[in-house]
Every structure is written in structure tokens, then in C-alpha cells.
């Protein structure tokens, strides 16, 4: 009797698991603009503004220009902007180029608490591309982004931070799911097609973490490829292509291949009642999210005690497991590893202004004082840290006079508990975009800040 009960329970659970992609698809298709709370709309606009700013700045960088040139050379003529340039390509190539641009210099927004997703590349970038080509309204764009965000966050959350422990780069793995939702909305596909889009997207997930050990530009490419792949998944689904219903939690689905100990209940938990868009975290500094709090603490100590890098003899960082296992890089080999290294970012903040993304440069990478501090830095697990992705940190600076200065924190200006004001976001946007034409950049910011009033996104000029 008990054996039969257990078998029946397992069957029910299996059916529920198989239905997760369909439930998410139905939610995404059915969400309308008038059901989205005003504060969620505002936060989604913050994400769009931050995305465009990061793309414009990122488009100037040599590794991004290589991707842009690839897109320009291989795309048919199109109507979708590569932000910050005069290049216009077809939507899949715009997703690729802008996805690589937005993550080109660690400037794109994240979530707090983190679940391993990058809403800029996975949602805002692919939303903006077809919004131009299809002459869509701001309300349609924002609705698609919010729908994608709510699905993407839950998929990332269900992984329970295990993706990168297995050596996969989380944004490259989960990103195609979010893009598939956004593009599916743009093309008005139905729930069955949307479920197929998710099924197809799961087979395009990719991205290896080896860049964190031996360098390379490929980290930036992962997010562009994810956006491009999600676009393809949605369009193929629109045209009748199918994917597995169990893509998320089937035997060989997302949670059982890329993850360890994933939680199927999180895939649909509080769907329609809790808005994860409100967890958007906007970076202040051009470095990895794990460095944002330590850098903030370093700046606080410098201001409080009126010290400079030349006064510091050593750095000790106590932080979460992710920082200890992936970001305790004492001798970064290139700019990617430099921005990924928490010790190097802290050492940089002691000598240069981290609010200026241009200080993260080859000159800084090769600065002997900064390299010496970074090389000797100690990184250990903060025993009170509540989890793998915890942003809690204790920073200790040992001074050359023998004194030790310590600060602790878990927050910085830009997180959901300390959000940037729209004016502060404007300052960041202009710092990234106004290098050629400030008036043009200011006009674009104003238009994006009232995106719900835009009737046709093809009328906006992103060639800053």
C-alpha cells in the first residue's frame, strides 16, 4: 500500500515538474501592462536606462568592436541599432553585439540577492532590438521585459547557486530562457509556442568558467550569445519548432544537468504576486558584483581616516564563499581577471577613483603599487556569511604604521535597499554616454525615463 502511495506521489510530482515550463509560459503570455504595479514599471525603466548606458560605453572597447564587426559583416541590412555606433543590423546580430557590449566592462545591472542572472543582457538588450525593428511602443517593451524578468529570476533561483560550482557561467546558461520570453512576447506567440521557446532555449545554454582561471575575452561573449540564442529559440518556436516540455526539471533538464540540488518549487513560487524586478541591483563601479561592497568599504575607510594607498601595507578580506572560491585572484593576467579580482579592485580603489570606469585599464593592471598590494592580499571565508552568494564583507587595512582599520558591510548605493535615485542614475548614464554629444545623451535619457510614453521605439536615436 505504502509502495503504491509513494509511486503515485512520484508520478504527481513528475507531472507537476513537467508542467513548469508551461506554467511559466502561460504567465509570460498573459501578463498585461495594466497588471504591473507602477513601482515595478519604474524599476524596469531603471534597468533599460542602465543597459543602454553600459552598451554605449562597452561598444568603444576593442573586444566589443571585434564582435560588432563580426555582426556588421555577417548580417543582412537591418533596423536594429548597435548602441553607441552608427551600425544597424538584423535583430539576432543586435542581440549578440549589444549583449556583448553591455557586459563588456562589468557595468551592467544585476539582482540582490543574486541568482546568477544579468537582466541587462538577457532582457533589456533583446527587448530593445526588436522594439526598434517592429516599431513597438514603450508599454509593449516594458511588459515584455517584466514578464521575462519574473520567469528568468525564478529559473536562476531554482538552481540554488550551483551552476558556477559546476564550472558553467550562470548568465550564459540561464540567459537564453529570459530572452526567449521577451522575444516571444515581441512576436505575440501563444503559450504553447512560448513553452516550446523555453524548451529550445535550454539546448542553447552555454558558457564555461575557465576565463576566471586563465583569462580571455570570452566572459563578455557569453551574454551576447545567450541573447542571440534566446532570440533564435523564440522565432523557431513561432515557426512551429518544438522543444522538450521537461527542459527545466526533467531527468536531463536544466536543474539536473547544470545544477546540483535544484529546487523545482522555486520555478513557479509566488508567480504573479511577488515582483522580482524590484530586486534589481545597479553597479557603481566597473568591477564584478562581489567587489562592490569591499570597494565601498575601502572608500569609506579612506574618507573616515583620511588615508591613501601609500599608507596601506596590507589588505585582508573576509567574504562569502563565492568570493573566496572564484574571486580571490592575487595576480590577474588581463583586464577581465582584473575586474573579476576582489583584491585587485580594492587595491585599485585605494589609489584611483573606482567611480570612473576608465581607471580599470592596462595602466592600472600593470601599476606596481596596486599589483603588490593585490598579490599580498589575504582572502578568507567570513564565518557569519549567510550563503554562497552573500555580499557581506569585512575589510581590514593594515597600515604601514602598524595600525589596523576595519569596516564591515553588506550593502552599497545601488542595491534594492539603497537604490539609486533617478538623478543618480542619470549621472551614471551621462558619465558613460556623453563623451561625444551631451545634449543628445541627455535627450535619450529623458526619453527612456518616460519609456511608457514612447509610441514607436524606432524613433529613438541610440547612435551616441
N, C-alpha and C positions, 0 to 999 in steps of 0.2 A: 504493500500500500504506500509506504513511505517512498519507495523507489519510484513508483508511478507519479507521486506528488512532485518529487524532485525533477523528474523528466518533464512533467507538464510545466513546472516553473521555468525550467531552462528554455523550453520552447517559447513561452510567453516572452521571456527576456530576449530571446533571439529575434522574435518578430518585432519587438519594440526597438531593438538595435537596428534592424534592417530599415525601419521606418524613419530613422533620424534624419537622413538626407531629405526625405520627402517632407517631413515636418518643417525643416529649415527652409526648404524651397517654397512651401506654401506661405510661410510667414513673409519671406522676402518679396514674393509676388504680390501679396495682399496689402503690404504696408502703404498707406497713403500719406501725403504731406500733412493733411489736417489732423492726423493722429499723432504727429510728432510734437512733443512739448517745445515751446519756444526756446527754452534754455538749451535743449538738445540741438536745435537748429543753429543757435549761436555758436555752440562748441564745434559743430560740423564746419561752420564757416571759418572758425579759427584754424581748423585742420587744412582747409583749402588754401587759405592765405599763406600759412606756413609752408605748405607744399610748393606753391608757386615760387616763393622766395628762395627756398632751398634749391629748386630746379634751376632758377636763373643763375644763382651763384655756381652751382655744380656744373652747368653747361660750359663754363670757361676753362675747366680743368682738362689737362691733356688726356687722361684716361677716358673721360667722358667724350671728348671730341673724337676719339677713335671709334666709339660706339655710334655717335651721331653720324660720322662719315659713312660707317657701315650701313646705317639706315638710309641715309640720303642716296647712297649708291645703289641700293637694292630695292627701294620702294618705288612703286609707281607714283605719279604725281598725286598729291593728297591735299586735304584741307585742315589737317591737324598740326598744330604748332609744336615744334621742339622749343620749349620755353627758354627765353633769353637769346634766341637766334632768329634769323630770317628763314630758317629751314621749315618747310611744311611737307609732311609725308602722310601716308595712309595710317589709319588708327593703330594697327598692330605695331608698326615701327615707332609710332609716337609713344606707345606704352613702353616699349623697350628702351628708347632713348631717355624719356623723362623719368622712367623708373630707375635707370642708372644714374641720371643727373641728381635726383632728389636724395639719393643715398651716397652721392659722390664724396661728401665731406663731413659725414656724421652730423648733419644739420636737421634731419627730418624728425617729425614728432613720433612719439611712442605712446604707451599706456602705463598707468600706475594704478594697481600693481601690474607688473609686466606679465604678459602671457606669450611673449615671443613673436609679436606681430608688429608690422610697420604700416599703419593706416595710410600714410602718405603715398607710398609706392603701390600698395595693394588696392587702394580705394579711390583716393583723390586723383591720382595720375590717370588711371583708366577711365575715371568719370569725366574728367576734363577733355580728354581726347575726342571721344565720340560726341560729347556735348557741342563741340565746335563743328565737327563734320555733319552732324544731324540737326544743327541749328536748334538745340534744345534750350529749354528755359532753366533758370536757376532753381526753381522749385523741383523740377524733374531731376536735376543733378543732385541736389541735396537729399532728396528722398532716396535715390539710388545709393548714395554714399552711406546714409544712416542704415539702410537695410543691409548693405554689405558689412558694415561695421559690426552690427549686432550678431550676425552669423559668424564672421571671422573671429571675433573675440571669443565666442563660445567654443569654436573649434580649437583655437590656441589654448584656451583654458583647460580643455579636456585632456590635453597632453601632459599636464602637471609637470611642466619644465623638464621633460625627459628627452626631448628631441636633440638638443645640443649635447647632452651627456652621451648620446649615441654617435656623435660626430657629424650630425647634419646641421646646417644653418637654418634655424627655425623660420625666418622670413621667406626663404626660398621654398620651404616645404609647405607652409600654410598659406602663403600669399595668393597662389592661384585660385583658391576657394573664394576668397573675398572678391577678387577681380571678376570671377565668373558671375557672382551675384550682381555686381554693379553693371557689367556689360549686358547681362541677361535682362536687367531692368531697362537699360537703354534701348534694347531691341524688342521689348514688350513680349518676351517669351512667357509661356504658361508654366504652371507649377511642375508638370511632368517634364517639360523641357529643362526647367531650372534644376530639377533633381538630376537629370542626365548631365547637365553642365558641371555640377559638383562631382558626379561620377567620372567624367572625363578629366576634370582638373586634378583629381587625385593621382592620375597617372603621369602628370607633368611636373609633380613636385620634385625639387632637386636643390642641391647646394651642400658642399662639404666644408667642414670647419678647418681644413688643413691650413688655410690662409693665416689663421691665428698662431700657427707654429713657424711657418717658413715664408710668410709674406705673399705678395702678389696683389694685383688689382681686382681679382675676381669677386671679392666680397661685394663690391658695388654692383657687379653684373647680376648677382643672384636676384636682386629685387626687380631689375628690369626684365629679366627672363620670366620671373613669376607673373608680372603684369601682362607680358606678351602671351604667356601660356594660358592665363585665365581668359584673355580675350578670345583666343582660339577655341577654348572649351565651350564658351557661351555661343559662339557663332556656329560651331559644329552641331551643338545641341539644337539650336534654332532650325538647322537644316536637316534634322532627323537622326543625327548620330547619337548613339546611346553609350551610357557608362553604367557601371555596377551600382545597384542600389545600396549595397553594403560598403561603399567606398570609405566611410568613416569608421565603422566599427565591426565590419565583417571579419572573418578569420584572417584574411590577408588585406584588410583595410588599413587606413591611416593609423588608428590607435594601436594596432597590433604589429605594425611593421616599423614605423618611425619612432614609436613611443614605447615606454615601459610603464605598466601600471596605469594606463589612461582611465579616465572616468567618463563612462558613457552618459551618465546623468547630467553632466555639465554641458553637453551638447545642446540641450534644449531648456536648461534650467532658467526659470523666470523669463522666458521668451515673451516679449510683448509688455512686460511690466517693469523690468529693470533695464535702464538705458546705459550700456557700457560706453557709448560715445563720451559720456561725462568723465570718463577716466583718461581722456587724452592728456598726454604729458608733452609739453613743448620745451625743447632743449634751449639752454642759454649758451652753452659752449660747444665748440666744434669737435667733440670727442664722444666716446661711447657713453651710453647711459650710466654704466657703473662708475664712471668718473665724475659725474655731475655733482654728487654730494661731496666727495672728497675735495674736488676743486673749490666748491663753495666754502667748505671748512677752511681750506688753505687761505682763501681770500679774507675770510672773517678773522683768522688769526693775524694775518699781516696788518689788517686795519686796526685791530684792537691793540696790538703790541708794537705797531709801527716798525715792523721788520721788513727785510728784503731777502732775496735768495742768498745773497752773500753772507748773511748772518746764520744760515742754516747748515748744520753739519750732517744731519741725517733725517730720514723720513721713515716712519713706521705707520702702517695702515692695517687696521683690523676691520674686516668687512665680511660680507656674505660669501657663501660657497662659490657662487658663480665668479665673483671677483678673484677669489683665491685660485680656482682651478683653471680659469681661462684668461684672466686679465692681469695677472702678476708678471708682466713681461718686463724684465730688467734691462734688456738690450734689444730694443726694436730694430729691425733691419730696414724698414721702409715706412712711408707715411701711413699706410693702413695700420701697421702694427703699432706705430707711434700713437695714433688716435685710439687704438684698442687697449693700450697700456695704461692702467690706472696710475702706477708710479710715475710714468713719464708725463702724464697730464698734470699731476700735482706739481712735479718739478718745474714744468713749464709755467704754471700759474705763479710760482714764486719769483719768476724773472720777467714774465711778459703778461700782457693783458689777454686773458683767455676769452673775453667777450668779443675780441676781434678774430674772426676765423683765419685771417691771413697770417697769424702768428704760428699756426700749425703748418710749418714749411720745412723744406730741406735744410734751410739755415738753422732752424730750431732743432731739427733731428740731429744735426751734427755739432750743435753747441757743446763744447767740452764741459762746461759747468753743469748744464742740465743733464747731460749723459752721465756724469759722475754721480750726481745725486740719485738719479734713477737706478743706476747699477747697484748702488749700496742700499737701496730701499728694502725694507722688510715688509712682507705682506702675510698676515695670518688671519685665521678664522675668528670672527667676533662671536664669542660664545653665546651672547644674548641675541644673536641674529635669528629671526624667526623662520627663515626659509632660504631656499636656494637662490631666489631672485631678490632677496631683501636688499633694500637700498641703505639700510642702517650702516653707519661707519663711525669709527673712532680714529682720528688722525693725530699723531704725535710728531711734532717737530723738535728734534734735539738741536739746540743752539750751539754755536761754537764756544760760547761762554759757559757751557755745561748745563744750562737751564733747559727744562723740557716744557713745551707748550702743547696742551691737548685740547681738542674740541670734538664733540660728538654731535651727530645729527642723522636724520633720515629723510630730509626734505630739501627742496630748493625752489626758487622762484620759477614757476612754470609747471609745477605739478598740480593735480586737481585740488589739493588743499591749499595751495598758494598759486593760483592761476595768474598768468599774465593778464593785465588789463588790455583792452583793445589798443590803447595808446602805446603800451609797452611792446605789443606785438607789431604795431606799426613801425616802431623804432628798429626792431629786428628786421622786418621786411625791407625797409629802406636801406639799412646797412648792407643787405645782400643784393639789392636790385638797382639802387640809384646811382651807380657808378658811371652810367652813360647819360641818362636823361632823368633827372629827379622829378620833373613835372609829370612825365609820362608814368613813372613808377608810382607817384602819389595818386594819379588818376586811377590806375589799375587797382591799387589798394582800396580806394573808395568804392569801386565797382564790386570788388569781391566781398567787401564788408557788408554790402547790401545785395548779395547774390540772389536772394529770393525775388528781387525786383527785376532781374535781368530777363528779358523776354527771349533773347537769342544770343547764346554764348559765342557764336561766330563773329559777333560784333566787337568782342574784346581783343585788344592788341597785347599779345604776350611777347612781342619781339623787343624786349628791353635791352 
